Amino acid sequence: MRRYETEVDIRTADGELVTYKGDGIGPAGQTGDQLLDSAEAAALAQEPGGTVEGSRIR
C-alpha cells in the first residue's frame, strides 16, 4: 500500500475551471499513472461534459 494525494483540473461544460483534490491509500502494485487515471475518471464523473486540463499525484 502507498499513500498518495491527487489534484485534477477539470474544465466544465460551462467553461469553468475546477480542481478536485483527493488523498488516500492506493492498492499495492498500482503505478502512479494508474492511480492518476482513476482520479481523473472520478473527477470527470462529477463533471459530465468536462475535460481534464491537468493532473498531479504526490
N, CA, C and O atoms as a Tripos MOL2 file, in Angstrom:
@<TRIPOS>MOLECULE
protein
  232   231    58     0     0
PROTEIN
NO_CHARGES

@<TRIPOS>ATOM
      1 N           0.8430   -1.1790    0.0000 N.3       1 MET1
      2 CA          0.0000    0.0000    0.0000 C.3       1 MET1
      3 C           0.8880    1.2420    0.0000 C.2       1 MET1
      4 O           1.9830    1.2510    0.5630 O.2       1 MET1
      5 N           0.3800    2.2870   -0.6490 N.am      2 ARG2
      6 CA          1.1220    3.5490   -0.6160 C.3       2 ARG2
      7 C           0.1570    4.7150   -0.4920 C.2       2 ARG2
      8 O          -0.9350    4.6990   -1.0600 O.2       2 ARG2
      9 N           0.5690    5.7070    0.2440 N.am      3 ARG3
     10 CA         -0.2470    6.9080    0.4470 C.3       3 ARG3
     11 C          -0.0360    7.8300   -0.7460 C.2       3 ARG3
     12 O           1.0690    7.9240   -1.2800 O.2       3 ARG3
     13 N          -1.1000    8.5080   -1.1580 N.am      4 TYR4
     14 CA         -0.9910    9.4240   -2.2840 C.3       4 TYR4
     15 C          -1.9440   10.6040   -2.1200 C.2       4 TYR4
     16 O          -2.9170   10.5320   -1.3700 O.2       4 TYR4
     17 N          -1.6480   11.6850   -2.8290 N.am      5 GLU5
     18 CA         -2.5210   12.8610   -2.9390 C.3       5 GLU5
     19 C          -2.6310   13.1900   -4.4180 C.2       5 GLU5
     20 O          -1.6380   13.1540   -5.1450 O.2       5 GLU5
     21 N          -3.8370   13.5090   -4.8590 N.am      6 THR6
     22 CA         -4.0450   13.8640   -6.2640 C.3       6 THR6
     23 C          -4.7550   15.2130   -6.3790 C.2       6 THR6
     24 O          -5.4860   15.6340   -5.4840 O.2       6 THR6
     25 N          -4.5150   15.8670   -7.5030 N.am      7 GLU7
     26 CA         -5.2620   17.0600   -7.9040 C.3       7 GLU7
     27 C          -5.5740   16.9040   -9.3810 C.2       7 GLU7
     28 O          -4.6980   16.5840  -10.1840 O.2       7 GLU7
     29 N          -6.8330   17.1350   -9.7290 N.am      8 VAL8
     30 CA         -7.2550   17.0300  -11.1290 C.3       8 VAL8
     31 C          -7.9820   18.3170  -11.4910 C.2       8 VAL8
     32 O          -8.9820   18.6670  -10.8630 O.2       8 VAL8
     33 N          -7.4800   19.0240  -12.5060 N.am      9 ASP9
     34 CA         -8.1190   20.2400  -13.0050 C.3       9 ASP9
     35 C          -9.0630   19.8570  -14.1360 C.2       9 ASP9
     36 O          -8.6580   19.2350  -15.1190 O.2       9 ASP9
     37 N         -10.3270   20.2380  -13.9810 N.am     10 ILE10
     38 CA        -11.3610   19.9310  -14.9690 C.3      10 ILE10
     39 C         -11.9330   21.2290  -15.5230 C.2      10 ILE10
     40 O         -12.2690   22.1420  -14.7690 O.2      10 ILE10
     41 N         -12.0410   21.3030  -16.8440 N.am     11 ARG11
     42 CA        -12.7690   22.4000  -17.4980 C.3      11 ARG11
     43 C         -14.2000   21.8980  -17.6610 C.2      11 ARG11
     44 O         -14.4470   20.9420  -18.3960 O.2      11 ARG11
     45 N         -15.1420   22.5460  -16.9730 N.am     12 THR12
     46 CA        -16.5350   22.0930  -17.0100 C.3      12 THR12
     47 C         -17.1660   22.4040  -18.3670 C.2      12 THR12
     48 O         -16.6110   23.1530  -19.1710 O.2      12 THR12
     49 N         -18.3270   21.8170  -18.6000 N.am     13 ALA13
     50 CA        -19.0500   22.0700  -19.8370 C.3      13 ALA13
     51 C         -19.4000   23.5490  -19.9810 C.2      13 ALA13
     52 O         -19.5750   24.0380  -21.0970 O.2      13 ALA13
     53 N         -19.5040   24.2690  -18.8540 N.am     14 ASP14
     54 CA        -19.7960   25.7090  -18.8560 C.3      14 ASP14
     55 C         -18.5490   26.5650  -19.0210 C.2      14 ASP14
     56 O         -18.6410   27.7900  -19.1050 O.2      14 ASP14
     57 N         -17.3580   25.9140  -19.0690 N.am     15 GLY15
     58 CA        -16.1160   26.6540  -19.2560 C.3      15 GLY15
     59 C         -15.3940   27.0340  -17.9820 C.2      15 GLY15
     60 O         -14.3330   27.6570  -18.0350 O.2      15 GLY15
     61 N         -15.9490   26.6690  -16.8340 N.am     16 GLU16
     62 CA        -15.3100   26.9840  -15.5520 C.3      16 GLU16
     63 C         -14.1930   25.9740  -15.2760 C.2      16 GLU16
     64 O         -14.3210   24.7960  -15.6080 O.2      16 GLU16
     65 N         -13.1050   26.4370  -14.6710 N.am     17 LEU17
     66 CA        -12.0170   25.5480  -14.2910 C.3      17 LEU17
     67 C         -12.1640   25.2140  -12.8080 C.2      17 LEU17
     68 O         -12.1760   26.1120  -11.9660 O.2      17 LEU17
     69 N         -12.2750   23.9260  -12.4890 N.am     18 VAL18
     70 CA        -12.3980   23.4820  -11.1050 C.3      18 VAL18
     71 C         -11.3050   22.4560  -10.8270 C.2      18 VAL18
     72 O         -10.8460   21.7620  -11.7340 O.2      18 VAL18
     73 N         -10.8960   22.3680   -9.5650 N.am     19 THR19
     74 CA         -9.8700   21.4150   -9.1600 C.3      19 THR19
     75 C         -10.4560   20.4700   -8.1250 C.2      19 THR19
     76 O         -11.0030   20.8960   -7.1080 O.2      19 THR19
     77 N         -10.3330   19.1900   -8.4020 N.am     20 TYR20
     78 CA        -10.7330   18.1500   -7.4590 C.3      20 TYR20
     79 C          -9.4720   17.6300   -6.7820 C.2      20 TYR20
     80 O          -8.4830   17.3150   -7.4440 O.2      20 TYR20
     81 N          -9.5190   17.5440   -5.4440 N.am     21 LYS21
     82 CA         -8.3740   17.0690   -4.6770 C.3      21 LYS21
     83 C          -8.7860   15.8140   -3.9220 C.2      21 LYS21
     84 O          -9.9110   15.6980   -3.4370 O.2      21 LYS21
     85 N          -7.8580   14.8890   -3.8360 N.am     22 GLY22
     86 CA         -8.1370   13.6710   -3.0970 C.3      22 GLY22
     87 C          -6.8720   13.1110   -2.4910 C.2      22 GLY22
     88 O          -5.7620   13.4210   -2.9250 O.2      22 GLY22
     89 N          -7.0530   12.2920   -1.4930 N.am     23 ASP23
     90 CA         -5.9170   11.5710   -0.9280 C.3      23 ASP23
     91 C          -6.4140   10.2250   -0.4340 C.2      23 ASP23
     92 O          -7.6060   10.0260   -0.2000 O.2      23 ASP23
     93 N          -5.4940    9.3290   -0.2850 N.am     24 GLY24
     94 CA         -5.8770    8.0080    0.1720 C.3      24 GLY24
     95 C          -4.6920    7.0740    0.1890 C.2      24 GLY24
     96 O          -3.5340    7.4870    0.1170 O.2      24 GLY24
     97 N          -5.0170    5.8180    0.2860 N.am     25 ILE25
     98 CA         -4.0140    4.7710    0.2610 C.3      25 ILE25
     99 C          -4.3460    3.8760   -0.9180 C.2      25 ILE25
    100 O          -5.4330    3.3040   -1.0000 O.2      25 ILE25
    101 N          -3.3880    3.7670   -1.8320 N.am     26 GLY26
    102 CA         -3.6210    3.0120   -3.0550 C.3      26 GLY26
    103 C          -3.2730    1.5500   -2.9050 C.2      26 GLY26
    104 O          -2.4590    1.1680   -2.0650 O.2      26 GLY26
    105 N          -3.9000    0.7410   -3.7300 N.am     27 PRO27
    106 CA         -3.6190   -0.6890   -3.7000 C.3      27 PRO27
    107 C          -2.1630   -0.9780   -4.0650 C.2      27 PRO27
    108 O          -1.5690   -0.2820   -4.8880 O.2      27 PRO27
    109 N          -1.6100   -1.9910   -3.4540 N.am     28 ALA28
    110 CA         -0.2480   -2.4180   -3.7700 C.3      28 ALA28
    111 C          -0.1880   -2.8370   -5.2310 C.2      28 ALA28
    112 O          -1.1150   -3.4610   -5.7480 O.2      28 ALA28
    113 N           0.9020   -2.4930   -5.8850 N.am     29 GLY29
    114 CA          1.0940   -2.9260   -7.2600 C.3      29 GLY29
    115 C           0.5890   -1.9530   -8.3050 C.2      29 GLY29
    116 O           0.8800   -2.1350   -9.4870 O.2      29 GLY29
    117 N          -0.1600   -0.9210   -7.9190 N.am     30 GLN30
    118 CA         -0.6130    0.0560   -8.9020 C.3      30 GLN30
    119 C           0.4440    1.1360   -9.0640 C.2      30 GLN30
    120 O           1.0490    1.5890   -8.0930 O.2      30 GLN30
    121 N           0.6510    1.5350  -10.3100 N.am     31 THR31
    122 CA          1.6070    2.6010  -10.5970 C.3      31 THR31
    123 C           0.9670    3.9570  -10.3210 C.2      31 THR31
    124 O          -0.2480    4.0610  -10.1530 O.2      31 THR31
    125 N           1.7920    4.9820  -10.2770 N.am     32 GLY32
    126 CA          1.2750    6.3410  -10.1350 C.3      32 GLY32
    127 C           0.3440    6.7030  -11.2720 C.2      32 GLY32
    128 O          -0.6670    7.3740  -11.0600 O.2      32 GLY32
    129 N           0.6770    6.2620  -12.4900 N.am     33 ASP33
    130 CA         -0.1880    6.5460  -13.6470 C.3      33 ASP33
    131 C          -1.5510    5.8890  -13.4890 C.2      33 ASP33
    132 O          -2.5660    6.4820  -13.8540 O.2      33 ASP33
    133 N          -1.5890    4.6820  -12.9550 N.am     34 GLN34
    134 CA         -2.8620    4.0000  -12.7610 C.3      34 GLN34
    135 C          -3.7160    4.7170  -11.7150 C.2      34 GLN34
    136 O          -4.9250    4.8640  -11.8920 O.2      34 GLN34
    137 N          -3.0890    5.1570  -10.6340 N.am     35 LEU35
    138 CA         -3.8170    5.9080   -9.6070 C.3      35 LEU35
    139 C          -4.3300    7.2250  -10.1640 C.2      35 LEU35
    140 O          -5.4550    7.6300   -9.8710 O.2      35 LEU35
    141 N          -3.5120    7.8930  -10.9630 N.am     36 LEU36
    142 CA         -3.9070    9.1680  -11.5480 C.3      36 LEU36
    143 C          -5.0470    8.9750  -12.5430 C.2      36 LEU36
    144 O          -5.9650    9.7940  -12.5920 O.2      36 LEU36
    145 N          -5.0030    7.9120  -13.3340 N.am     37 ASP37
    146 CA         -6.0970    7.6160  -14.2670 C.3      37 ASP37
    147 C          -7.4120    7.4400  -13.5110 C.2      37 ASP37
    148 O          -8.4580    7.9130  -13.9550 O.2      37 ASP37
    149 N          -7.3520    6.7620  -12.3750 N.am     38 SER38
    150 CA         -8.5610    6.5600  -11.5630 C.3      38 SER38
    151 C          -9.0770    7.8800  -10.9990 C.2      38 SER38
    152 O         -10.2840    8.1180  -10.9720 O.2      38 SER38
    153 N          -8.1570    8.7410  -10.5470 N.am     39 ALA39
    154 CA         -8.5530   10.0410  -10.0060 C.3      39 ALA39
    155 C          -9.1860   10.9080  -11.0930 C.2      39 ALA39
    156 O         -10.1740   11.5980  -10.8410 O.2      39 ALA39
    157 N          -8.6230   10.8740  -12.2950 N.am     40 GLU40
    158 CA         -9.1920   11.6450  -13.4110 C.3      40 GLU40
    159 C         -10.5840   11.1360  -13.7590 C.2      40 GLU40
    160 O         -11.4930   11.9330  -13.9900 O.2      40 GLU40
    161 N         -10.7580    9.8310  -13.7970 N.am     41 ALA41
    162 CA        -12.0720    9.2570  -14.1140 C.3      41 ALA41
    163 C         -13.1030    9.6480  -13.0600 C.2      41 ALA41
    164 O         -14.2470    9.9570  -13.3950 O.2      41 ALA41
    165 N         -12.7060    9.6350  -11.7910 N.am     42 ALA42
    166 CA        -13.6300   10.0140  -10.7210 C.3      42 ALA42
    167 C         -14.0190   11.4880  -10.8290 C.2      42 ALA42
    168 O         -15.1850   11.8360  -10.6420 O.2      42 ALA42
    169 N         -13.0500   12.3570  -11.1290 N.am     43 ALA43
    170 CA        -13.3430   13.7860  -11.2680 C.3      43 ALA43
    171 C         -14.2650   14.0310  -12.4680 C.2      43 ALA43
    172 O         -15.2060   14.8200  -12.3800 O.2      43 ALA43
    173 N         -13.9920   13.3570  -13.5800 N.am     44 LEU44
    174 CA        -14.8410   13.5270  -14.7650 C.3      44 LEU44
    175 C         -16.2590   13.0300  -14.5220 C.2      44 LEU44
    176 O         -17.2100   13.5670  -15.0900 O.2      44 LEU44
    177 N         -16.4080   12.0230  -13.6930 N.am     45 ALA45
    178 CA        -17.7500   11.5160  -13.3720 C.3      45 ALA45
    179 C         -18.5820   12.5740  -12.6490 C.2      45 ALA45
    180 O         -19.8110   12.5630  -12.7240 O.2      45 ALA45
    181 N         -17.9080   13.4880  -11.9490 N.am     46 GLN46
    182 CA        -18.5950   14.5700  -11.2470 C.3      46 GLN46
    183 C         -18.9290   15.7450  -12.1600 C.2      46 GLN46
    184 O         -19.7460   16.5920  -11.8000 O.2      46 GLN46
    185 N         -18.3130   15.8060  -13.3300 N.am     47 GLU47
    186 CA        -18.4890   16.9260  -14.2620 C.3      47 GLU47
    187 C         -18.7950   16.4020  -15.6640 C.2      47 GLU47
    188 O         -17.9240   16.4190  -16.5330 O.2      47 GLU47
    189 N         -20.0290   15.9350  -15.8920 N.am     48 PRO48
    190 CA        -20.3790   15.4390  -17.2270 C.3      48 PRO48
    191 C         -20.1010   16.4970  -18.2940 C.2      48 PRO48
    192 O         -20.4690   17.6600  -18.1330 O.2      48 PRO48
    193 N         -19.4530   16.0890  -19.3790 N.am     49 GLY49
    194 CA        -19.1200   17.0120  -20.4480 C.3      49 GLY49
    195 C         -17.8390   17.7720  -20.2040 C.2      49 GLY49
    196 O         -17.4410   18.5840  -21.0400 O.2      49 GLY49
    197 N         -17.1700   17.5330  -19.0680 N.am     50 GLY50
    198 CA        -15.9270   18.2220  -18.7520 C.3      50 GLY50
    199 C         -14.7270   17.5670  -19.4000 C.2      50 GLY50
    200 O         -14.8100   16.4500  -19.9120 O.2      50 GLY50
    201 N         -13.6100   18.2740  -19.3720 N.am     51 THR51
    202 CA        -12.3550   17.7350  -19.9050 C.3      51 THR51
    203 C         -11.2440   17.9470  -18.8860 C.2      51 THR51
    204 O         -11.2520   18.9280  -18.1420 O.2      51 THR51
    205 N         -10.2960   17.0310  -18.8550 N.am     52 VAL52
    206 CA         -9.1510   17.1480  -17.9500 C.3      52 VAL52
    207 C          -8.1810   18.1730  -18.5370 C.2      52 VAL52
    208 O          -7.7300   18.0410  -19.6750 O.2      52 VAL52
    209 N          -7.8710   19.1910  -17.7420 N.am     53 GLU53
    210 CA         -6.9080   20.2310  -18.1580 C.3      53 GLU53
    211 C          -5.5180   19.9230  -17.6230 C.2      53 GLU53
    212 O          -4.5160   20.3420  -18.2020 O.2      53 GLU53
    213 N          -5.4590   19.1890  -16.5170 N.am     54 GLY54
    214 CA         -4.1750   18.8350  -15.9160 C.3      54 GLY54
    215 C          -4.4090   17.9750  -14.6980 C.2      54 GLY54
    216 O          -5.5050   17.9670  -14.1380 O.2      54 GLY54
    217 N          -3.3830   17.2470  -14.2840 N.am     55 SER55
    218 CA         -3.5000   16.4140  -13.0890 C.3      55 SER55
    219 C          -2.1250   16.1500  -12.5020 C.2      55 SER55
    220 O          -1.1130   16.1660  -13.2010 O.2      55 SER55
    221 N          -2.1170   15.9070  -11.1960 N.am     56 ARG56
    222 CA         -0.8700   15.6820  -10.4710 C.3      56 ARG56
    223 C          -1.0870   14.6120   -9.4020 C.2      56 ARG56
    224 O          -2.1890   14.4460   -8.8790 O.2      56 ARG56
    225 N          -0.0220   13.9020   -9.0980 N.am     57 ILE57
    226 CA         -0.0540   12.9490   -7.9860 C.3      57 ILE57
    227 C           1.2330   13.1100   -7.1930 C.2      57 ILE57
    228 O           2.3100   13.3180   -7.7520 O.2      57 ILE57
    229 N           1.0930   13.0090   -5.8750 N.am     58 ARG58
    230 CA          2.2630   13.0560   -4.9810 C.3      58 ARG58
    231 C           2.1740   11.8830   -4.0450 C.2      58 ARG58
    232 O           3.0460   11.7040   -3.1940 O.2      58 ARG58
@<TRIPOS>BOND
     1     1     2 1
     2     2     3 1
     3     3     4 2
     4     3     5 am
     5     5     6 1
     6     6     7 1
     7     7     8 2
     8     7     9 am
     9     9    10 1
    10    10    11 1
    11    11    12 2
    12    11    13 am
    13    13    14 1
    14    14    15 1
    15    15    16 2
    16    15    17 am
    17    17    18 1
    18    18    19 1
    19    19    20 2
    20    19    21 am
    21    21    22 1
    22    22    23 1
    23    23    24 2
    24    23    25 am
    25    25    26 1
    26    26    27 1
    27    27    28 2
    28    27    29 am
    29    29    30 1
    30    30    31 1
    31    31    32 2
    32    31    33 am
    33    33    34 1
    34    34    35 1
    35    35    36 2
    36    35    37 am
    37    37    38 1
    38    38    39 1
    39    39    40 2
    40    39    41 am
    41    41    42 1
    42    42    43 1
    43    43    44 2
    44    43    45 am
    45    45    46 1
    46    46    47 1
    47    47    48 2
    48    47    49 am
    49    49    50 1
    50    50    51 1
    51    51    52 2
    52    51    53 am
    53    53    54 1
    54    54    55 1
    55    55    56 2
    56    55    57 am
    57    57    58 1
    58    58    59 1
    59    59    60 2
    60    59    61 am
    61    61    62 1
    62    62    63 1
    63    63    64 2
    64    63    65 am
    65    65    66 1
    66    66    67 1
    67    67    68 2
    68    67    69 am
    69    69    70 1
    70    70    71 1
    71    71    72 2
    72    71    73 am
    73    73    74 1
    74    74    75 1
    75    75    76 2
    76    75    77 am
    77    77    78 1
    78    78    79 1
    79    79    80 2
    80    79    81 am
    81    81    82 1
    82    82    83 1
    83    83    84 2
    84    83    85 am
    85    85    86 1
    86    86    87 1
    87    87    88 2
    88    87    89 am
    89    89    90 1
    90    90    91 1
    91    91    92 2
    92    91    93 am
    93    93    94 1
    94    94    95 1
    95    95    96 2
    96    95    97 am
    97    97    98 1
    98    98    99 1
    99    99   100 2
   100    99   101 am
   101   101   102 1
   102   102   103 1
   103   103   104 2
   104   103   105 am
   105   105   106 1
   106   106   107 1
   107   107   108 2
   108   107   109 am
   109   109   110 1
   110   110   111 1
   111   111   112 2
   112   111   113 am
   113   113   114 1
   114   114   115 1
   115   115   116 2
   116   115   117 am
   117   117   118 1
   118   118   119 1
   119   119   120 2
   120   119   121 am
   121   121   122 1
   122   122   123 1
   123   123   124 2
   124   123   125 am
   125   125   126 1
   126   126   127 1
   127   127   128 2
   128   127   129 am
   129   129   130 1
   130   130   131 1
   131   131   132 2
   132   131   133 am
   133   133   134 1
   134   134   135 1
   135   135   136 2
   136   135   137 am
   137   137   138 1
   138   138   139 1
   139   139   140 2
   140   139   141 am
   141   141   142 1
   142   142   143 1
   143   143   144 2
   144   143   145 am
   145   145   146 1
   146   146   147 1
   147   147   148 2
   148   147   149 am
   149   149   150 1
   150   150   151 1
   151   151   152 2
   152   151   153 am
   153   153   154 1
   154   154   155 1
   155   155   156 2
   156   155   157 am
   157   157   158 1
   158   158   159 1
   159   159   160 2
   160   159   161 am
   161   161   162 1
   162   162   163 1
   163   163   164 2
   164   163   165 am
   165   165   166 1
   166   166   167 1
   167   167   168 2
   168   167   169 am
   169   169   170 1
   170   170   171 1
   171   171   172 2
   172   171   173 am
   173   173   174 1
   174   174   175 1
   175   175   176 2
   176   175   177 am
   177   177   178 1
   178   178   179 1
   179   179   180 2
   180   179   181 am
   181   181   182 1
   182   182   183 1
   183   183   184 2
   184   183   185 am
   185   185   186 1
   186   186   187 1
   187   187   188 2
   188   187   189 am
   189   189   190 1
   190   190   191 1
   191   191   192 2
   192   191   193 am
   193   193   194 1
   194   194   195 1
   195   195   196 2
   196   195   197 am
   197   197   198 1
   198   198   199 1
   199   199   200 2
   200   199   201 am
   201   201   202 1
   202   202   203 1
   203   203   204 2
   204   203   205 am
   205   205   206 1
   206   206   207 1
   207   207   208 2
   208   207   209 am
   209   209   210 1
   210   210   211 1
   211   211   212 2
   212   211   213 am
   213   213   214 1
   214   214   215 1
   215   215   216 2
   216   215   217 am
   217   217   218 1
   218   218   219 1
   219   219   220 2
   220   219   221 am
   221   221   222 1
   222   222   223 1
   223   223   224 2
   224   223   225 am
   225   225   226 1
   226   226   227 1
   227   227   228 2
   228   227   229 am
   229   229   230 1
   230   230   231 1
   231   231   232 2
@<TRIPOS>SUBSTRUCTURE
     1 MET1         2 RESIDUE 1 A MET
     2 ARG2         6 RESIDUE 1 A ARG
     3 ARG3        10 RESIDUE 1 A ARG
     4 TYR4        14 RESIDUE 1 A TYR
     5 GLU5        18 RESIDUE 1 A GLU
     6 THR6        22 RESIDUE 1 A THR
     7 GLU7        26 RESIDUE 1 A GLU
     8 VAL8        30 RESIDUE 1 A VAL
     9 ASP9        34 RESIDUE 1 A ASP
    10 ILE10       38 RESIDUE 1 A ILE
    11 ARG11       42 RESIDUE 1 A ARG
    12 THR12       46 RESIDUE 1 A THR
    13 ALA13       50 RESIDUE 1 A ALA
    14 ASP14       54 RESIDUE 1 A ASP
    15 GLY15       58 RESIDUE 1 A GLY
    16 GLU16       62 RESIDUE 1 A GLU
    17 LEU17       66 RESIDUE 1 A LEU
    18 VAL18       70 RESIDUE 1 A VAL
    19 THR19       74 RESIDUE 1 A THR
    20 TYR20       78 RESIDUE 1 A TYR
    21 LYS21       82 RESIDUE 1 A LYS
    22 GLY22       86 RESIDUE 1 A GLY
    23 ASP23       90 RESIDUE 1 A ASP
    24 GLY24       94 RESIDUE 1 A GLY
    25 ILE25       98 RESIDUE 1 A ILE
    26 GLY26      102 RESIDUE 1 A GLY
    27 PRO27      106 RESIDUE 1 A PRO
    28 ALA28      110 RESIDUE 1 A ALA
    29 GLY29      114 RESIDUE 1 A GLY
    30 GLN30      118 RESIDUE 1 A GLN
    31 THR31      122 RESIDUE 1 A THR
    32 GLY32      126 RESIDUE 1 A GLY
    33 ASP33      130 RESIDUE 1 A ASP
    34 GLN34      134 RESIDUE 1 A GLN
    35 LEU35      138 RESIDUE 1 A LEU
    36 LEU36      142 RESIDUE 1 A LEU
    37 ASP37      146 RESIDUE 1 A ASP
    38 SER38      150 RESIDUE 1 A SER
    39 ALA39      154 RESIDUE 1 A ALA
    40 GLU40      158 RESIDUE 1 A GLU
    41 ALA41      162 RESIDUE 1 A ALA
    42 ALA42      166 RESIDUE 1 A ALA
    43 ALA43      170 RESIDUE 1 A ALA
    44 LEU44      174 RESIDUE 1 A LEU
    45 ALA45      178 RESIDUE 1 A ALA
    46 GLN46      182 RESIDUE 1 A GLN
    47 GLU47      186 RESIDUE 1 A GLU
    48 PRO48      190 RESIDUE 1 A PRO
    49 GLY49      194 RESIDUE 1 A GLY
    50 GLY50      198 RESIDUE 1 A GLY
    51 THR51      202 RESIDUE 1 A THR
    52 VAL52      206 RESIDUE 1 A VAL
    53 GLU53      210 RESIDUE 1 A GLU
    54 GLY54      214 RESIDUE 1 A GLY
    55 SER55      218 RESIDUE 1 A SER
    56 ARG56      222 RESIDUE 1 A ARG
    57 ILE57      226 RESIDUE 1 A ILE
    58 ARG58      230 RESIDUE 1 A ARG
